């Protein structure tokens, strides 16, 4: 991972040939658009909606028509959904080629584009078709944050919240600084180090899923942005299993300007998506990541029926599922 300038990004892209890019960036960055002339570029519209088998197949056929080879390098430019999709193309086309990712959202810079997890969605759930395929480099340019809309900033801050319960150093940086390159680099380096030690997520890397089991269910059932949904998922985990962290959670949310309003989520829909989460171990068992004091976590296996019962009997059930 490298922290680079916008000028360096333009120089890098001008040297590349095969590119996948979020189409929204073209109107925001004319210089970037100009650097794409006479390249083999696939422009992604609505990246999260494009994370499906149909668009994936279209991209693969596009680059095969453009005579891409195993020796070529694919550049992927955009947010987390674009890097998920583009990375999955890189992982599978011609049985896998090298790729470089240039994340352009806060969420992608601190998490989604780091660590080599790539994939697409299907009707059964989020990222259920995927692979592990590390980019050969990740280029972080703070300049891209200047054009993010409020929803993207909130999503990134929601994911950043997770890191504050995994790393004392990151928590200290967040509480004592504004969002800056130092915070972004700390999150990226933290995830990179864990991914190096546990690339295929069989042990320590699982803790990076903190907040995600409930979060993915909230994301699908309430149509929330990913990071905001993770924040709700982490909040619910703490409410049920680690209430002693509630004050700390509130303090960090205040610093990050994260406001989690009561929801009216259909519990049956939430339950359906929760049961399809990737961390399900068998028909009725799920791995849960539970935060503890001093930035540690427990990774436990619990029956899904028991977890659902824990949610229902929590005193703040109505905060999330009012009217159900």
N, C-alpha and C positions, 0 to 999 in steps of 0.2 A: 504494500500500500504506500502511495506517495501523495503528499500534499503538493499540488502544482498550481500554477497561475492559469488564467484564462488564455493567455498568449500561448502557453505551453500546450494547452488542449487543442487549440487551432493548429499548431504545428504538428501535433501527433496525428490528428484526424486527416490532415492534408497528405500525410505519408501513407495512409491506409487505403485499401480498395473496397473491402467488404464490410458493410456497416448496417446495423439495425438501430433505428433511432425513433424516439417518441416524436410524432409529427408536431406536437404542440411547441416544441423547442424552436422550430424554424421561424415563427413569427416573433419570438422573443429574442433570438440571437441571430441577426442577419449575417454576422461574420462566420458563424458556424454553418449557416445555410450555404454561404458562398464556397466554403471549403469542401462541400459535398459534390460539387460539379464533376462530371465525368467519373463518378464512382458507381459501384454496384450497391445501391442503398435500398433497404426495405423500410418504408415509413409506417410506423405502428399508430393506428388511430385507437383511442380509448384502450390503453394497454391492459387494464384489468379485465375488460370484456374480451380482449383478444387472446387471453391466456386459455386457449382451447385447441382441440385437435384440428379443427378446420383451418384456423389461422396458422397453426404450427406447420401443417402440411403445405399450405400456400407458401410460407417462407422457405421451407426446404426446397420446394420445386423452383422457386425464384432463384435461389443461389446455385442450384444445380444447372439451371438454364444459363446462368452467368459463368459457368465453368469453374466453380470453386473446387479446390483440391485439398488434400490432406495437409499440404504444406502451407496453406494460407492461414491468415490470422483474421478473426472476426472481431470487430469493435462493436460494443453494445452501449448505447448512450440513452440514458433516461432514468426513471425512478425504479422502485423495487419490482413492479410488475413487468417492466420492460426487461430488467436484468434477469428475472425469473424465466421469461419467455426466450430471450436471446441466448441465455446460458444453456437452456435446454436444447435449443437448436445446435449450439456449439458442441454439446455433449453427445449428440446423436447423429448429426449429419456426417456421412462417411465414417461412421463409428467413432467420431469425436475429433475435433480440431481445437487448436489453441484459440483463446479469446482474451480480450482486455475489456474491462468494464469501466465506464465513466458515469458514476451515479450523479444524478442531478437533483435529487430531493434529500431532505434531511434523513428521512427513514432509510433510504437506500445507502446513504453515506455511513450511517452508524450501524446498520444491521443487514438490510435485505440483500445488498450486493456483496456482503462479506462472507467468506467461509465456504463458498462453492455449492450451496444447496440451490438447485434450479428445478423448475417444474411448471406445470400448467394445471388448470382446474378442470373438473368435469362436473356433471350434474349431481354427483354424489357428494361433492365437497371441494374444498380449497387445497390446491397443491397435492392432489392425490396421485398424480402422474408426474414422476420426476426422477432426478438422478443427483449424484454428487460429482461436480466437475469444477475444479478451481480455475479461476482466471489466472493467467500468468502475471497480471498486474491489475491493481485497482487505482485509478487516478482520481483524487479528491480535489475538487475546486470549489472553494467557498463562494465564489462569484455566483454560482447557480442559485444559491439560496435567496438572492436579492429579488428574484421574480416569482418566488413561491407564493401561492395564495394561502389564505388563512387555514383552509382545510388541510393542506399539505403540511404546514408548520405544526398544527395540532397533532396530526398523525405521527410526525417525527418525534415530537415531545412525548407522546404516549409511549412509544417504544423506548425512548431514553429513560423514562421512568423505571422500566424494568431493570436497567443496568445499575440504578441506584440501590437496588436490593441485592445485587450480585457483587459489587465492588465498592469497598470503602473509599478508594481513591476517586472513583468516578462520582460517587455521592458527594465527596468533599469539593470536587471541581464544580459540580452543578450548584451546590448551595452557596459557593463563594465567588462564582463567576457568572457572567452572562454567557449565552451560547456562543462559542467561538471555536477556532480550529483546534485548540487544545482539548476541548471536550469531545469534539468529533473524532479526533485522532485517538483519544483514550478509549473510546467505545470500539472503534475499529480494531485497534491493536489488541484489546481484551478478547474480542471475538476471534480474531486471527490466531492468537496463541492457543485458545481452547480448541479451535478447529484443527490446528497442527497436531495436537496431542490425541484428539479423538475425532478424526475426520468423518467416520461413518456413523457417528452419534450412537455409540454403544455404551457410553459411560458419562464422563464429565460434561460433554457437550449438551446433554439433555437439559441441563439447568438453564440453557439459553431459551428454552421453551416456557419459562416462567410467565404465567398469565395467558398463555396461548390456548390451552384446552377450552377454558370458558370463553376466552377472547374470540376464537374462531367461530364459536356458536353464536356469540353476540354479533359478530361481523356479518354473518350470513342472515341471521333472523331479523336484525335491525337495519341492515344496509349501512353500517358504519364504516368509516375508514379503518384501515388495519390497525394503526397505532392507537387510535381512540378505543377501539374494541379491546385491544390488549390491556389498556389501562383499566377498563371495566372488568376484564377478566382477572387482573391482579387484585383489584379492589375486592371482588367477590371471594377470591381465595383467602385473602387476609381476613375478611369479615368472618368467614367460616372457621378457618383453621389456625390463624395466627392473629387474633384480635389485639394482642399486645403491640402490634406494629401499626395500629390504626393512626396514632398520633404522628408517627414518622411519615406514614403515607400522606397524610393531610399536609404536613409541612413541605414535603417535596413537591406535591401537586401545586401548592401555592407558589413556590419558587418557579416552577415551570409554567405557571398560568394555565393549569389544566383544571377545567371545571366539569365535573361529572354529574349531570342532572339526572333525576329519577327517570326511569324508562318504563315503558308499558310493553314489555316483550311477551310475545305469545309463548308460554312455557312449553307447550307441546312442540312447537317449531324449534325452540332452543334445545330441547331434549333430543329431538331427531338429529340435529347437526352435531351435538355433543357426542352422541354415540358413534358417529362416523369419523371422529378425529383420528389422525394418524397415530396418536399415542395409545390407542386401544391395543391391548395385548392379546385379548381373545374376545369371545362373544360378550362377556360381561365382566371385563377387567380393564382398568385404565391406569396409566402411569400419571401421577399428579406431581407437579413441582411445587413444593410448599416453602415459602420464604421463612427464615428464622432470624433471630437476633444476630447481630454482628456479621451481616452480609453472607450468610450461609444458607443452604437450602437442604431440605429433605426430598429425596426422590422416592416416592412410595407407590405401591400397587394397591389399588382399592377396587372393589366391585363397583360397576357403574350404577347399579341399583342403590348401593349404599351412598355413593356420591350424590345422586339425585335426591335421596332422602335427606342428606345433610343440607342441600340447597333449600329444600322445601321447609325444613324446620328452623332455618336461620331467622333470627328476629327481624332482619331487614329484607326478607323475601319480597315484600310488597314494593320495595324501592326499585327492584328490577322487573318484577312481574305483576305489577299492580293490575287488579281486575281479573287475574287468572285463577 
